[in-house]
Amino acid sequence: MSIDSPLTIVAGLTATVLATVLLVLVWDRRRIIGRTAVVAAVLLSMTGTAALQLNSLVEAYPSWSSLFDHSAGRNDGDNPPVQPPPAANGSRPGRGRTETVTVAGVASHLTMPMIVYLPAAYDTPAGRRLKFPVIEAFHGYPGTPEAWVRRLDIVSHLDREIAAGRMAPTVVLLPYQTTEHLLDTECTNITGGPQAETYLTHDVRQWAIDHLRVRADQPGWGLIGYSAGGFCAMNLALKHPDLYAAGASLSGDSEPGIKVGDGSEKTTNSITWRLTHRPPPPVALYVAWSKDENAARLGSQRVARLAKAPLVVTTATVPHGGHSLGVWQQMEAPAFDWLSANLSRPETALHPSSKPSVS
Amino acid sequence: MSLTGRAIILLSAALTILVAAATVFLWRRGGRLRPPIRVAGLLTVEVLVVLTAGLIVNRSERFYPSWQALAASHSTENAAKPPVGRLDGVLASSNVVRWSPPEESGWRLAAPPVLIVSADYARHAGRSYPVIVVLTSADRVASIRAEAASITDALIVVAVPTRGTTAADLTTLPARLAQDARAADTGWAIVADTAQTTLARRWHNLVPARFRLVTNALATAADRLPPSLNAPVRLHP
């Protein structure tokens, strides 16, 4: 039974009810120690169930083992390198697939797992001659890449948009953004801590170029993220216009909301500061928010207001939904369609067999 | 009652206290019904405690700022209307046409531009195509047309500017092309001869949202543009 399955929540609720019944049954038959033990069981099951339900929404701890592992980014194991699916039963016509890989960051010294979405075209004979555009997708805080897969159903969204011809076949990378479950990096290089920005912009990118048939040029790379990941997408696109052509923010703020350690949350890691103190870079941003929330709405509106050419900002809103999975599910398909229209097409590779590990 | 207001938190907290007090009051009463009364009271208190805590956190973080937000549906995304080009009928029978819309005289070109569409243009009705505008000299038009024949998945406009052509003159060209053919909103490129580079850069700077790059090679432009795409899903609040 997985940590985020409905059955687990039902089991927690059942345990709470049973503990409560037990408390009533033992109350008149036990003294202080017995009563205290059962009260503790009631409180533990009640708070535990509430925590499990909350965790199932954000996927901060995507597995039972991750509960006891302080390193959010530890890979349990033995993830093989990306290989084509077995010809007989691994491929699903018209549907992409995901692989979990380990990215050992040479520049950041971070080693973390990453989920990779490969479009259906990747495994076709024609696709083996192509280098695909790439989107890095960032999760919120707290959270893990699993939230994209399990809560936002990213694979189905991508399959649907690509099959409908609204999006080009694109490789999507879902990296971890932190080494510890409850350490919010906002994709920055934390002073004395994880060098998340370096990992995401250098190590992840280099891993993809080395191991996958993907474009290596700036017009072929984009970013997307929700909540804290939305800030990441905007901030990294603006900081690295030589690497990324476009970024999409779903309910992202204009400020990181953490202390980076070098004061850069007020300068180079503040989008507001960057847009008012640095020349605007030639990138495109898609900034989406729900009209009935405050922080992300105000931050997003600030970004749109301060943007100047050659920075191009496209805005989109939903009327209500707050800061929630329901809002991001609505925004996903439009944002991916927009990104695809702002990234280069799959490139015909001159040497189709240059990546033997994936072809 | 607002989902993030103080009133609902106070109500929930008051109910919690009330039910807790009632449970304590009834703890030694109720006769044979004592156990179920105790269980019901405790479970109700537990639910109300979690509810009150959730309301407090929600008020602070504004995850669900309204009742509507709690019930947010997936109804706000819709596929945009498929594009239709005024010249689609003409382009179905010939993928190279001399393009001479009413605005053409204002562009101050040496001659009406040549509009070239990919071979699959007519087959993929409903798709929008990225655009390559080639600014060149009259003597290179034939070779550009030959090269353009090998470019797939794009609309190509071959124009010969005169000495009097300015970037401002050309500002109406993108909108006109978007009416006449299924041109994408963004992801355009300008391919310019050396003599036209200044004009190309000025035009690019005038409409940065439309143009993606300026280059001197048709193949480079074709490689770096987005593909043709069907009408996207958009948010319609």
Chai-1 contact restraints between the chains, C-beta under 6 A:
chainA,res_idxA,chainB,res_idxB,connection_type,confidence,min_distance_angstrom,max_distance_angstrom,comment,restraint_id
A,T20,B,V39,contact,1.0,0.0,6.0,A-B,restraint_1
A,T20,B,L42,contact,1.0,0.0,6.0,A-B,restraint_2
A,T20,B,L43,contact,1.0,0.0,6.0,A-B,restraint_3
A,V21,B,V39,contact,1.0,0.0,6.0,A-B,restraint_4
A,V24,B,P35,contact,1.0,0.0,6.0,A-B,restraint_5
A,V24,B,R38,contact,1.0,0.0,6.0,A-B,restraint_6
A,V24,B,V39,contact,1.0,0.0,6.0,A-B,restraint_7
A,M46,B,E46,contact,1.0,0.0,6.0,A-B,restraint_8
A,A50,B,V50,contact,1.0,0.0,6.0,A-B,restraint_9
A,G165,B,N230,contact,1.0,0.0,6.0,A-B,restraint_10
A,R166,B,L229,contact,1.0,0.0,6.0,A-B,restraint_11
A,R166,B,N230,contact,1.0,0.0,6.0,A-B,restraint_12
A,R166,B,P232,contact,1.0,0.0,6.0,A-B,restraint_13
A,A168,B,P227,contact,1.0,0.0,6.0,A-B,restraint_14
A,P219,B,R224,contact,1.0,0.0,6.0,A-B,restraint_15
A,D292,B,P65,contact,1.0,0.0,6.0,A-B,restraint_16
A,D292,B,S66,contact,1.0,0.0,6.0,A-B,restraint_17
A,D292,B,A69,contact,1.0,0.0,6.0,A-B,restraint_18
A,E293,B,R62,contact,1.0,0.0,6.0,A-B,restraint_19
A,E293,B,P65,contact,1.0,0.0,6.0,A-B,restraint_20
A,N294,B,R62,contact,1.0,0.0,6.0,A-B,restraint_21
A,A309,B,P208,contact,1.0,0.0,6.0,A-B,restraint_22
A,P310,B,P208,contact,1.0,0.0,6.0,A-B,restraint_23
A,V312,B,P208,contact,1.0,0.0,6.0,A-B,restraint_24
A,V312,B,A209,contact,1.0,0.0,6.0,A-B,restraint_25
A,A316,B,L235,contact,1.0,0.0,6.0,A-B,restraint_26
A,T317,B,P237,contact,1.0,0.0,6.0,A-B,restraint_27
A,V318,B,T76,contact,1.0,0.0,6.0,A-B,restraint_28
A,V318,B,L235,contact,1.0,0.0,6.0,A-B,restraint_29
A,V318,B,P237,contact,1.0,0.0,6.0,A-B,restraint_30
A,P319,B,P237,contact,1.0,0.0,6.0,A-B,restraint_31
A,H320,B,S66,contact,1.0,0.0,6.0,A-B,restraint_32
A,H320,B,Q68,contact,1.0,0.0,6.0,A-B,restraint_33
A,H320,B,A69,contact,1.0,0.0,6.0,A-B,restraint_34
A,G321,B,A69,contact,1.0,0.0,6.0,A-B,restraint_35
A,G321,B,A72,contact,1.0,0.0,6.0,A-B,restraint_36
A,G322,B,F63,contact,1.0,0.0,6.0,A-B,restraint_37
A,G322,B,Y64,contact,1.0,0.0,6.0,A-B,restraint_38
A,G322,B,P65,contact,1.0,0.0,6.0,A-B,restraint_39
A,G322,B,A69,contact,1.0,0.0,6.0,A-B,restraint_40
A,H323,B,F63,contact,1.0,0.0,6.0,A-B,restraint_41
A,S324,B,F63,contact,1.0,0.0,6.0,A-B,restraint_42
A,G326,B,A72,contact,1.0,0.0,6.0,A-B,restraint_43
A,Q330,B,H74,contact,1.0,0.0,6.0,A-B,restraint_44
A,Q330,B,T76,contact,1.0,0.0,6.0,A-B,restraint_45
A,Q330,B,E77,contact,1.0,0.0,6.0,A-B,restraint_46
A,A333,B,E77,contact,1.0,0.0,6.0,A-B,restraint_47
A,A333,B,V233,contact,1.0,0.0,6.0,A-B,restraint_48
A,P334,B,E77,contact,1.0,0.0,6.0,A-B,restraint_49
A,P334,B,V233,contact,1.0,0.0,6.0,A-B,restraint_50
A,P334,B,R234,contact,1.0,0.0,6.0,A-B,restraint_51
A,P334,B,L235,contact,1.0,0.0,6.0,A-B,restraint_52
A,D337,B,P232,contact,1.0,0.0,6.0,A-B,restraint_53
A,D337,B,V233,contact,1.0,0.0,6.0,A-B,restraint_54
A,A341,B,T186,contact,1.0,0.0,6.0,A-B,restraint_55
A,A341,B,P226,contact,1.0,0.0,6.0,A-B,restraint_56
A,A341,B,L229,contact,1.0,0.0,6.0,A-B,restraint_57
A,S344,B,R224,contact,1.0,0.0,6.0,A-B,restraint_58
A,R345,B,P226,contact,1.0,0.0,6.0,A-B,restraint_59
A,R345,B,P227,contact,1.0,0.0,6.0,A-B,restraint_60
A,E347,B,D223,contact,1.0,0.0,6.0,A-B,restraint_61
